[in-house]
Amino acid sequence: MERLNAIILCGGASVESDISLITAVQIYNALDDIKYDKRLIYIDKHNKWWQCFEFGTASDVLNCRKKPVTLSIGENNLFLIYGSKLKLECEIHIAISAMHGGSGENGAISGLLDMCGIPYINSGVLGSSA
């Protein structure tokens, strides 16, 4: 059985950003390593996206080794950023938002994932907007 590529999104500009790190690490650790190839994606306060490596706890996420990443509209792919060039990291089979408050709960992340064609586990745009 081929493993599914899963991204777990956390962080953001919300005052609840730190809580989302705890949620994200718990989700990351709970996902079955046999079924999923997991990637933790941290979105910083300036909306820059980072793939995190070598973390154990939520507090490690802020100081772990990171590489800049991005998504592309219309593609369900995650790209590593190398200067002005993009390198395909993986096709994304599922996204899980661990984001609390702000764009994690107002439909913005769901809208972005919809535009990229990435399936996700969280409320859709209409269910999240108020």
Secondary structure, 3 states (H helix, E strand, C coil): CCCEEEEEEEECCCCCHHHHHHHHHHHHHHCCCCCEEEEEEEECCCCCEEEEECCCCHHHHHHCEEEEEEEECCEEEEEEEECCEEEEEEECCEEEECCCCHHHHCCHHHHHHHHHCCCEECCCHHHHCC
